[in-house]
Amino acid sequence: MTGQLAFVESPVQLLNVLEWAHTQAPATGAPSPAPAGTHGPADAVPAGAVTAAPDSADADASVRAPRSTDATQGAARPAPALTVVVLSPTDPMSRGQLRRMAQLARDEGLTVHWQEARGGRGALVRTLRELARPLRSAERVIIGDPFSRYVQLLLTLFAPRHLTVVDDGTATMEYAAQVGRGERLVRWHRRNSGLDPRELVLAPVTLLAKKRLAPASGRTVEIFTSLPVEAPEGITVTENSYAWTRARFGPPLLTRGADLVGTSLVETGVVDAAHYDRVVAELARAHGATRYFAHRRESAEKLHRIAVETGLQVVRPELPLELIARRGPIGRTVVSFPSTVVHTLPLALAGTGVKVAVCEIAPEWLRATASPRAQGFLSGVTGTAAHEVDRLTSRAATQTDRLEFG
């Protein structure tokens, strides 16, 4: 493990590391997309529920990237010096998606090391011991979540000369803004009401990590993103156009109806559950939706309630939604709440005819305990979405009402 080292903790982070690696490949020819209308073995897996146990390595084989053909021999490959370290989470859905993404990364020629970083007593010490040498020798470190305490701890122990931050949800926008203002790194949905005992213990780590996550003499910082990030002074912003995803998969088959994309805003304590359930039902009725793509952190109880009350087919995706949508089948309209997908899906689905719409979060949906920054941040995610993304506003609706375009 030398040269370039990536630390990932979620499936989307690994996808975006693959996209970054694709941009670094020698310009000897780009990977060729599958011919229009064709769907090889990798595209034959439905976009439906997981068919294997969420943490089953046996599921990897069903999502391998298309094998090289005469048309793709000699295509550029990501730099072989890049090693991906998966700091494995504990929840089964994330682990299952990460295992499938890890197999795709191996198919692309990357080295992937699975680290049980949270695997019980002694895991932290064991992880630091095993990663010490490769971290010291890494010229560039790539991370996906600058707010992760695990990543922050690693950066306090070993300072890379070059740092790249890839997208992990909308956190990139908040990271760039907080670094630009010189603020303490705090996730946007958390109430900033002082330090709890755990935060007090970790305060020295957070303070040093904030310095390591900012450019300085002898250290460059790059943000690789599909989001509208304003570059703080000294930071380079590189566009993620999802070129690897479009080259490797699709174009998708389109269904006649619409698909809804779920969010974990209820689980993170931002949005009231009753308001959320009501709007999901309105969206499904208004747009003729048949499927609900669940966020990997949505609770089983909430998803069961949505399925029973709306009749929607709840789908737990096997891979990040950008890949699921690009592989298809996917609805001609995809409706989402404010999240990264209103920025990424238009890129991943460019030229396919799929319309993406975003439903704004009304102030009355927010819980009283939500962060004071929540409304402004969510409005910013919606307001900065691509011009081709439709804005929807929810209101009390009758059976015949349709959600209005803003």
Backbone hydrogen bonds in HBPLUS format (Angstrom, degrees):
<---DONOR---> <-ACCEPTOR-->    atom                        ^
c    i                          cat <-CA-CA->   ^        H-A-AA   ^      H-
h    n   atom  resd res      DA  || num        DHA   H-A  angle D-A-AA Bond
n    s   type  num  typ     dist DA aas  dist angle  dist       angle   num
A0139-GLU N   A0003-GLY O   2.70 MM 136  5.26 140.0  1.86 137.4 150.2     1
A0140-ARG N   A0003-GLY O   3.23 MM 137  6.64 158.0  2.28 150.9 155.3     2
A0004-GLN N   A0081-ALA O   3.48 MM  77  6.02 171.1  2.49 129.5 129.4     3
A0083-THR N   A0004-GLN O   2.94 MM  79  6.30 161.6  1.98 152.7 156.3     4
A0005-LEU N   A0140-ARG O   2.91 MM 135  6.31 162.9  1.94 158.3 162.9     5
A0142-ILE N   A0005-LEU O   2.78 MM 137  6.12 155.8  1.84 145.5 151.3     6
A0006-ALA N   A0083-THR O   2.85 MM  77  6.20 163.7  1.88 160.9 164.4     7
A0085-VAL N   A0006-ALA O   2.67 MM  79  5.90 175.2  1.67 170.3 171.3     8
A0007-PHE N   A0142-ILE O   2.79 MM 135  6.21 158.7  1.84 171.4 174.5     9
A0008-VAL N   A0085-VAL O   3.04 MM  77  6.38 161.6  2.08 156.6 160.0    10
A0087-LEU N   A0008-VAL O   2.86 MM  79  5.99 155.4  1.92 161.4 169.5    11
A0014-LEU N   A0010-SER O   3.27 MM   4  6.64 157.0  2.33 149.3 154.8    12
A0015-LEU N   A0011-PRO O   2.97 MM   4  6.29 156.3  2.03 149.8 156.8    13
A0016-ASN N   A0012-VAL O   2.96 MM   4  6.21 160.3  2.00 151.7 156.2    14
A0017-VAL N   A0013-GLN O   2.92 MM   4  6.23 138.7  2.10 143.3 155.3    15
A0018-LEU N   A0014-LEU O   3.01 MM   4  6.30 155.8  2.07 148.7 154.6    16
A0019-GLU N   A0015-LEU O   2.95 MM   4  6.36 150.3  2.04 143.9 152.9    17
A0020-TRP N   A0016-ASN O   2.93 MM   4  6.10 153.6  2.00 138.4 145.4    18
A0021-ALA N   A0017-VAL O   2.85 MM   4  6.10 164.0  1.87 153.3 157.4    19
A0022-HIS N   A0018-LEU O   2.95 MM   4  6.14 148.3  2.05 144.6 153.1    20
A0023-THR N   A0019-GLU O   3.27 MM   4  6.63 143.9  2.41 141.6 149.6    21
A0023-THR N   A0020-TRP O   3.03 MM   3  5.29 125.7  2.34 101.1 114.6    22
A0024-GLN N   A0021-ALA O   3.03 MM   3  5.10 139.9  2.19  98.5 110.5    23
A0025-ALA N   A0022-HIS O   3.36 MM   3  5.39 159.5  2.41 100.7 106.7    24
A0028-THR N   A0026-PRO O   2.76 MM   2  5.55 139.4  1.92 105.8  93.4    25
A0076-ALA N   A0029-GLY O   2.72 MM  47  5.47 155.8  1.78 151.8 155.9    26
A0038-THR N   A0035-PRO O   3.07 MM   3  5.67 159.2  2.11 142.3 141.7    27
A0043-ASP N   A0040-GLY O   2.93 MM   3  5.38 141.6  2.08 112.7 123.8    28
A0044-ALA N   A0041-PRO O   3.19 MM   3  5.13 157.4  2.25 100.5 107.4    29
A0056-SER N   A0053-ALA O   2.91 MM   3  5.11 154.7  1.98 129.3 125.7    30
A0059-ALA N   A0056-SER O   3.22 MM   3  5.72 157.2  2.27 109.0 115.0    31
A0060-ASP N   A0057-ALA O   3.04 MM   3  5.55 162.4  2.08 114.4 120.0    32
A0062-SER N   A0059-ALA O   3.24 MM   3  5.79 146.2  2.36 113.0 120.9    33
A0063-VAL N   A0060-ASP O   3.11 MM   3  5.80 168.7  2.12 122.8 126.4    34
A0072-THR N   A0069-THR O   2.90 MM   3  5.22 142.3  2.05 106.6 117.7    35
A0073-GLN N   A0069-THR O   2.96 MM   4  6.12 119.8  2.34 152.6 169.3    36
A0075-ALA N   A0072-THR O   3.05 MM   3  5.39 150.1  2.14 134.5 132.0    37
A0082-LEU N   A0079-ALA O   3.24 MM   3  6.06 169.0  2.26 125.5 127.0    38
A0084-VAL N   A0111-THR O   2.79 MM  27  6.13 170.5  1.80 167.4 168.4    39
A0113-HIS N   A0084-VAL O   2.75 MM  29  6.12 166.1  1.77 168.0 172.5    40
A0086-VAL N   A0113-HIS O   2.86 MM  27  6.16 162.0  1.89 157.5 163.6    41
A0115-GLN N   A0086-VAL O   2.86 MM  29  5.63 160.0  1.90 151.3 156.8    42
A0088-SER N   A0115-GLN O   2.97 MM  27  5.94 153.6  2.04 159.5 167.7    43
A0095-ARG N   A0091-ASP O   3.15 MM   4  6.36 163.2  2.17 155.2 160.5    44
A0096-GLY N   A0092-PRO O   2.87 MM   4  6.02 158.7  1.92 151.0 156.4    45
A0097-GLN N   A0093-MET O   3.07 MM   4  6.31 168.4  2.09 151.8 154.2    46
A0098-LEU N   A0094-SER O   2.87 MM   4  6.00 157.2  1.92 148.1 155.4    47
A0099-ARG N   A0095-ARG O   2.91 MM   4  6.13 152.5  1.99 147.7 154.3    48
A0100-ARG N   A0096-GLY O   3.22 MM   4  6.52 155.5  2.28 146.2 152.1    49
A0101-MET N   A0097-GLN O   2.89 MM   4  6.16 159.8  1.93 152.0 158.1    50
A0102-ALA N   A0098-LEU O   2.76 MM   4  5.88 150.4  1.84 146.7 155.3    51
A0103-GLN N   A0099-ARG O   3.12 MM   4  6.37 145.9  2.25 138.6 146.3    52
A0104-LEU N   A0100-ARG O   3.14 MM   4  6.51 154.6  2.20 144.8 151.4    53
A0105-ALA N   A0101-MET O   2.93 MM   4  6.24 155.1  1.99 149.1 156.0    54
A0106-ARG N   A0102-ALA O   2.94 MM   4  6.24 153.3  2.01 144.8 151.8    55
A0107-ASP N   A0103-GLN O   2.90 MM   4  6.16 154.1  1.96 147.9 155.3    56
A0108-GLU N   A0104-LEU O   3.08 MM   4  6.38 129.2  2.35 137.2 150.4    57
A0108-GLU N   A0105-ALA O   3.06 MM   3  5.03 133.2  2.28  93.8 107.1    58
A0110-LEU N   A0105-ALA O   3.07 MM   5  5.54 159.6  2.11 152.2 145.9    59
A0109-GLY N   A0106-ARG O   2.91 MM   3  5.07 159.9  1.95 109.0 114.0    60
A0117-ALA N   A0115-GLN O   2.74 MM   2  5.33 131.5  1.98 109.6  93.7    61
A0119-GLY N   A0116-GLU O   3.33 MM   3  5.14 159.2  2.38 110.3 107.7    62
A0123-ALA N   A0120-GLY O   3.15 MM   3  5.72 158.4  2.20 137.6 137.6    63
A0126-ARG N   A0122-GLY O   3.01 MM   4  6.09 165.2  2.03 152.1 156.9    64
A0127-THR N   A0123-ALA O   2.84 MM   4  5.96 156.6  1.90 147.4 153.9    65
A0128-LEU N   A0124-LEU O   2.97 MM   4  6.22 166.5  1.99 156.4 159.4    66
A0129-ARG N   A0125-VAL O   2.98 MM   4  6.16 158.1  2.03 149.5 155.7    67
A0130-GLU N   A0126-ARG O   2.98 MM   4  6.17 157.7  2.03 148.3 154.0    68
A0131-LEU N   A0127-THR O   2.96 MM   4  6.06 143.8  2.09 148.3 158.0    69
A0132-ALA N   A0128-LEU O   3.05 MM   4  5.81 119.8  2.43 139.4 150.3    70
A0135-LEU N   A0131-LEU O   3.00 MM   4  5.95 154.9  2.07 151.1 158.7    71
A0136-ARG N   A0132-ALA O   3.02 MM   4  6.21 156.7  2.08 150.9 156.9    72
A0137-SER N   A0133-ARG O   3.18 MM   4  6.43 147.7  2.29 150.5 158.8    73
A0138-ALA N   A0134-PRO O   3.03 MM   4  5.97 114.3  2.47 138.1 152.5    74
A0138-ALA N   A0135-LEU O   3.32 MM   3  5.19 153.5  2.40  97.3 105.0    75
A0162-HIS N   A0139-GLU O   3.22 MM  23  6.34 134.3  2.44 149.5 159.1    76
A0141-VAL N   A0162-HIS O   2.94 MM  21  6.41 157.0  1.99 158.6 161.6    77
A0164-THR N   A0141-VAL O   2.93 MM  23  6.33 158.3  1.98 152.2 156.9    78
A0143-ILE N   A0164-THR O   2.87 MM  21  6.35 158.8  1.92 164.5 170.4    79
A0166-VAL N   A0143-ILE O   2.86 MM  23  6.26 164.3  1.89 161.5 166.2    80
A0148-SER N   A0145-ASP O   3.08 MM   3  5.49 165.0  2.11 115.4 120.2    81
A0152-GLN N   A0148-SER O   2.90 MM   4  6.12 160.7  1.93 151.2 157.5    82
A0153-LEU N   A0149-ARG O   2.93 MM   4  6.06 153.2  2.00 142.1 148.5    83
A0154-LEU N   A0150-TYR O   3.11 MM   4  6.45 159.4  2.16 148.9 153.9    84
A0155-LEU N   A0151-VAL O   2.97 MM   4  6.24 155.7  2.03 151.2 157.8    85
A0156-THR N   A0152-GLN O   3.00 MM   4  6.26 137.7  2.18 143.1 154.2    86
A0156-THR N   A0153-LEU O   3.19 MM   3  5.18 129.0  2.46  94.6 107.9    87
A0157-LEU N   A0153-LEU O   3.31 MM   4  6.59 140.6  2.47 144.2 153.4    88
A0157-LEU N   A0154-LEU O   3.26 MM   3  5.37 132.1  2.50  96.4 108.3    89
A0158-PHE N   A0154-LEU O   3.10 MM   4  6.30 149.6  2.20 148.0 156.2    90
A0220-THR N   A0161-ARG O   2.99 MM  59  6.52 150.1  2.08 152.7 157.1    91
A0163-LEU N   A0220-THR O   2.91 MM  57  6.15 156.3  1.97 148.6 156.5    92
A0222-GLU N   A0163-LEU O   2.81 MM  59  6.23 151.4  1.89 153.8 163.5    93
A0165-VAL N   A0222-GLU O   2.80 MM  57  6.21 158.6  1.84 157.6 164.0    94
A0224-PHE N   A0165-VAL O   2.85 MM  59  6.05 162.6  1.88 151.5 157.5    95
A0173-MET N   A0170-THR O   3.13 MM   3  5.75 133.0  2.36 114.7 124.0    96
A0175-TYR N   A0171-ALA O   2.82 MM   4  6.03 159.7  1.86 157.6 164.2    97
A0176-ALA N   A0172-THR O   2.99 MM   4  6.15 168.5  2.00 151.7 153.9    98
A0177-ALA N   A0173-MET O   3.13 MM   4  6.31 159.8  2.17 143.2 149.0    99
A0178-GLN N   A0174-GLU O   2.88 MM   4  6.02 163.2  1.91 152.4 156.8   100
A0179-VAL N   A0175-TYR O   2.91 MM   4  6.04 163.7  1.93 155.6 160.0   101
A0180-GLY N   A0176-ALA O   2.97 MM   4  6.03 158.7  2.01 143.2 149.8   102
A0181-ARG N   A0177-ALA O   3.06 MM   4  6.30 139.1  2.23 139.1 149.5   103
A0182-GLY N   A0178-GLN O   2.90 MM   4  5.92 110.1  2.40 134.3 151.5   104
A0183-GLU N   A0178-GLN O   2.90 MM   5  5.07 155.5  1.96 150.0 150.8   105
A0182-GLY N   A0179-VAL O   3.08 MM   3  4.90 149.2  2.18  97.1 106.6   106
A0190-ARG N   A0187-ARG O   3.14 MM   3  5.68 166.2  2.16 118.4 122.4   107
A0199-GLU N   A0196-ASP O   2.99 MM   3  5.18 112.2  2.47 103.1 119.4   108
A0200-LEU N   A0196-ASP O   2.89 MM   4  6.19 151.9  1.97 158.2 167.4   109
A0201-VAL N   A0197-PRO O   3.14 MM   4  6.43 154.6  2.21 146.2 151.5   110
A0202-LEU N   A0198-ARG O   3.06 MM   4  6.36 153.4  2.14 146.0 153.5   111
A0203-ALA N   A0199-GLU O   2.81 MM   4  5.72 109.1  2.32 139.4 155.9   112
A0203-ALA N   A0200-LEU O   3.34 MM   3  5.04 153.9  2.41  93.6 101.1   113
A0205-VAL N   A0202-LEU O   2.99 MM   3  5.27 117.0  2.40 107.2 122.8   114
A0206-THR N   A0202-LEU O   2.92 MM   4  6.20 164.2  1.95 161.9 167.0   115
A0207-LEU N   A0203-ALA O   2.93 MM   4  6.07 160.3  1.97 154.5 159.4   116
A0208-LEU N   A0204-PRO O   3.11 MM   4  6.27 166.1  2.13 147.1 150.1   117
A0209-ALA N   A0205-VAL O   2.84 MM   4  5.95 160.5  1.88 152.3 158.9   118
A0210-LYS N   A0206-THR O   2.93 MM   4  6.07 149.4  2.03 143.6 151.0   119
A0211-LYS N   A0208-LEU O   3.09 MM   3  5.23 121.8  2.44  98.1 112.1   120
A0212-ARG N   A0208-LEU O   3.02 MM   4  6.39 153.4  2.09 147.3 155.4   121
A0213-LEU N   A0209-ALA O   2.84 MM   4  6.01 132.0  2.07 147.1 159.9   122
A0214-ALA N   A0211-LYS O   3.24 MM   3  5.34 161.7  2.27 106.7 109.9   123
A0216-ALA N   A0219-ARG O   3.24 MM   3  5.19 167.2  2.26 136.4 140.1   124
A0219-ARG N   A0216-ALA O   2.94 MM   3  5.19 160.3  1.98 135.5 132.0   125
A0236-THR N   A0221-VAL O   3.05 MM  15  6.44 163.7  2.08 157.3 156.5   126
A0223-ILE N   A0236-THR O   2.74 MM  13  6.18 158.4  1.79 161.4 168.6   127
A0238-THR N   A0223-ILE O   2.80 MM  15  6.10 164.6  1.82 157.0 161.9   128
A0225-THR N   A0238-THR O   2.98 MM  13  6.38 153.9  2.04 167.7 174.7   129
A0240-ASN N   A0225-THR O   2.74 MM  15  4.96 148.1  1.84 123.4 122.8   130
A0229-VAL N   A0227-LEU O   2.86 MM   2  5.64 127.8  2.14 112.1  96.1   131
A0235-ILE N   A0232-PRO O   3.08 MM   3  5.63 166.7  2.10 140.6 140.9   132
A0246-ARG N   A0242-TYR O   3.14 MM   4  6.39 164.4  2.16 148.1 152.2   133
A0247-ALA N   A0243-ALA O   2.93 MM   4  6.04 146.6  2.04 143.9 153.3   134
A0248-ARG N   A0244-TRP O   2.93 MM   4  6.02 148.8  2.03 151.8 159.4   135
A0249-PHE N   A0245-THR O   3.09 MM   4  5.98 151.1  2.18 150.7 155.8   136
A0330-ILE N   A0253-LEU O   3.01 MM  77  6.52 149.6  2.11 155.7 164.2   137
A0255-THR N   A0330-ILE O   2.91 MM  75  5.84 155.9  1.97 130.0 136.2   138
A0332-ARG N   A0257-GLY O   3.14 MM  75  6.34 131.6  2.38 170.4 175.7   139
A0290-THR N   A0258-ALA O   3.19 MM  32  6.49 149.8  2.28 171.1 162.4   140
A0259-ASP N   A0333-THR O   2.93 MM  74  6.40 155.1  1.99 157.7 165.4   141
A0335-VAL N   A0259-ASP O   2.89 MM  76  6.30 162.9  1.92 163.1 168.0   142
A0260-LEU N   A0291-ARG O   2.95 MM  31  6.21 171.7  1.96 152.3 154.9   143
A0293-PHE N   A0260-LEU O   2.79 MM  33  6.13 167.0  1.81 163.7 159.5   144
A0261-VAL N   A0335-VAL O   2.80 MM  74  6.11 145.9  1.92 162.7 165.2   145
A0262-GLY N   A0293-PHE O   2.75 MM  31  5.74 172.2  1.76 156.8 157.4   146
A0268-THR N   A0264-SER O   2.96 MM   4  6.25 145.2  2.08 153.1 163.4   147
A0270-VAL N   A0265-LEU O   2.92 MM   5  5.29 146.8  2.03 169.0 173.1   148
A0271-VAL N   A0265-LEU O   3.16 MM   6  5.52 164.2  2.19 117.3 121.0   149
A0269-GLY N   A0266-VAL O   3.06 MM   3  5.26 160.2  2.10 108.0 113.1   150
A0367-ARG N   A0270-VAL O   2.96 MM  97  5.77 160.7  2.00 139.2 143.1   151
A0272-ASP N   A0365-TRP O   2.76 MM  93  5.60 170.7  1.76 165.5 167.3   152
A0276-TYR N   A0272-ASP O   3.07 MM   4  6.29 161.0  2.11 151.8 157.7   153
A0277-ASP N   A0273-ALA O   2.92 MM   4  6.15 166.5  1.94 157.1 159.6   154
A0278-ARG N   A0274-ALA O   3.09 MM   4  6.27 160.9  2.13 147.8 152.9   155
A0279-VAL N   A0275-HIS O   3.05 MM   4  6.30 161.4  2.08 153.4 157.6   156
A0280-VAL N   A0276-TYR O   2.96 MM   4  6.19 161.3  2.00 156.7 161.9   157
A0281-ALA N   A0277-ASP O   3.13 MM   4  6.35 160.2  2.17 147.8 152.4   158
A0282-GLU N   A0278-ARG O   3.02 MM   4  6.33 154.5  2.08 144.9 152.4   159
A0283-LEU N   A0279-VAL O   2.82 MM   4  6.04 165.2  1.84 156.6 159.9   160
A0284-ALA N   A0280-VAL O   2.96 MM   4  6.13 162.5  1.99 149.9 154.9   161
A0285-ARG N   A0281-ALA O   3.03 MM   4  6.18 161.0  2.06 148.3 153.2   162
A0286-ALA N   A0282-GLU O   2.85 MM   4  5.96 165.0  1.87 153.6 158.4   163
A0287-HIS N   A0283-LEU O   3.00 MM   4  5.95 156.2  2.06 149.2 153.9   164
A0289-ALA N   A0284-ALA O   3.10 MM   5  4.64 143.5  2.23 127.6 135.2   165
A0313-GLN N   A0290-THR O   2.93 MM  23  6.18 178.0  1.93 148.7 149.4   166
A0292-TYR N   A0313-GLN O   2.87 MM  21  5.98 156.2  1.93 151.1 148.2   167
A0315-VAL N   A0292-TYR O   2.84 MM  23  5.90 172.0  1.85 150.0 151.7   168
A0294-ALA N   A0315-VAL O   2.85 MM  21  5.91 165.5  1.87 159.9 164.9   169
A0298-GLU N   A0295-HIS O   3.06 MM   3  5.47 170.5  2.07 118.9 121.8   170
A0303-LEU N   A0299-SER O   3.11 MM   4  6.36 164.9  2.14 151.7 156.0   171
A0304-HIS N   A0300-ALA O   2.92 MM   4  6.06 154.2  1.98 146.4 153.4   172
A0305-ARG N   A0301-GLU O   3.06 MM   4  6.25 157.8  2.11 144.7 150.6   173
A0306-ILE N   A0302-LYS O   2.97 MM   4  6.25 155.5  2.03 150.1 156.6   174
A0307-ALA N   A0303-LEU O   2.99 MM   4  6.20 161.7  2.03 148.0 152.7   175
A0308-VAL N   A0304-HIS O   3.01 MM   4  6.22 162.4  2.04 152.2 156.4   176
A0309-GLU N   A0305-ARG O   2.94 MM   4  5.97 167.0  1.96 151.2 155.2   177
A0310-THR N   A0306-ILE O   2.96 MM   4  5.72 149.7  2.05 145.4 151.6   178
A0311-GLY N   A0307-ALA O   2.98 MM   4  5.13 141.8  2.13 126.9 135.7   179
A0323-LEU N   A0320-PRO O   2.99 MM   3  5.70 132.1  2.23 118.5 128.8   180
A0324-ILE N   A0320-PRO O   3.16 MM   4  6.47 162.5  2.19 149.0 154.4   181
A0325-ALA N   A0321-LEU O   2.79 MM   4  5.83 168.4  1.81 154.4 157.1   182
A0326-ARG N   A0322-GLU O   3.14 MM   4  6.12 153.7  2.21 132.1 139.6   183
A0327-ARG N   A0323-LEU O   2.92 MM   4  6.01 151.7  2.00 149.3 156.0   184
A0328-GLY N   A0324-ILE O   2.94 MM   4  6.02 149.1  2.03 143.8 152.6   185
A0355-LYS N   A0332-ARG O   2.79 MM  23  6.11 171.3  1.80 154.8 154.7   186
A0334-VAL N   A0355-LYS O   2.79 MM  21  6.23 156.9  1.85 162.4 169.7   187
A0357-ALA N   A0334-VAL O   2.87 MM  23  6.20 158.9  1.91 159.3 160.9   188
A0336-SER N   A0357-ALA O   2.89 MM  21  6.27 158.8  1.93 152.3 158.0   189
A0359-CYS N   A0336-SER O   2.77 MM  23  6.15 157.5  1.82 157.2 165.1   190
A0342-VAL N   A0339-SER O   3.28 MM   3  6.10 157.6  2.33 120.1 124.5   191
A0343-HIS N   A0340-THR O   2.80 MM   3  5.48 158.5  1.84 123.0 130.5   192
A0344-THR N   A0340-THR O   3.00 MM   4  6.22 152.4  2.07 143.3 152.0   193
A0345-LEU N   A0341-VAL O   2.93 MM   4  5.28 160.0  1.97 130.1 136.8   194
A0347-LEU N   A0344-THR O   3.02 MM   3  5.31 129.1  2.29 104.8 118.5   195
A0348-ALA N   A0344-THR O   2.90 MM   4  6.20 167.1  1.92 160.5 164.2   196
A0349-LEU N   A0345-LEU O   2.80 MM   4  5.71 154.1  1.87 155.1 160.7   197
A0350-ALA N   A0347-LEU O   3.37 MM   3  5.19 167.8  2.39 105.0 105.5   198
A0352-THR N   A0349-LEU O   3.09 MM   3  5.60 156.5  2.15 144.3 141.2   199
A0390-ASP N   A0356-VAL O   3.13 MM  34  6.57 149.0  2.23 148.3 148.3   200
A0358-VAL N   A0390-ASP O   2.81 MM  32  6.19 161.3  1.84 166.8 169.4   201
A0392-LEU N   A0358-VAL O   2.80 MM  34  5.91 155.3  1.86 160.1 157.0   202
A0360-GLU N   A0392-LEU O   2.95 MM  32  6.10 168.6  1.97 164.1 161.2   203
A0365-TRP N   A0362-ALA O   2.99 MM   3  5.62 161.7  2.03 120.6 126.5   204
A0366-LEU N   A0363-PRO O   3.19 MM   3  5.72 152.2  2.27 113.0 120.0   205
A0370-ALA N   A0367-ARG O   3.02 MM   3  5.27 166.1  2.04 111.8 115.7   206
A0374-ALA N   A0371-SER O   2.96 MM   3  5.30 164.1  1.99 116.0 121.3   207
A0377-PHE N   A0373-ARG O   2.98 MM   4  6.06 160.3  2.02 158.2 164.5   208
A0378-LEU N   A0374-ALA O   2.92 MM   4  6.08 172.5  1.93 161.4 163.0   209
A0379-SER N   A0375-GLN O   2.96 MM   4  6.05 158.8  2.00 148.6 154.9   210
A0380-GLY N   A0376-GLY O   2.99 MM   4  6.12 144.9  2.12 137.7 147.2   211
A0380-GLY N   A0377-PHE O   3.10 MM   3  5.03 118.2  2.50  91.9 107.3   212
A0381-VAL N   A0377-PHE O   3.00 MM   4  6.39 148.0  2.11 147.5 156.0   213
A0382-THR N   A0378-LEU O   3.10 MM   4  6.41 158.8  2.15 148.7 153.5   214
A0383-GLY N   A0379-SER O   2.75 MM   4  5.87 166.6  1.77 151.3 156.0   215
A0384-THR N   A0380-GLY O   3.04 MM   4  5.96 142.3  2.19 142.3 148.9   216
A0385-ALA N   A0382-THR O   3.18 MM   3  5.44 165.7  2.20 110.5 114.7   217
A0389-VAL N   A0386-ALA O   2.96 MM   3  5.56 167.0  1.98 121.6 125.7   218
A0406-GLY N   A0391-ARG O   2.61 MM  15  5.07 161.3  1.65 133.8 140.8   219
A0393-THR N   A0404-GLU O   2.96 MM  11  5.63 156.8  2.02 157.5 164.5   220
A0401-ASP N   A0398-THR O   3.16 MM   3  5.19 153.5  2.24 103.5 111.5   221
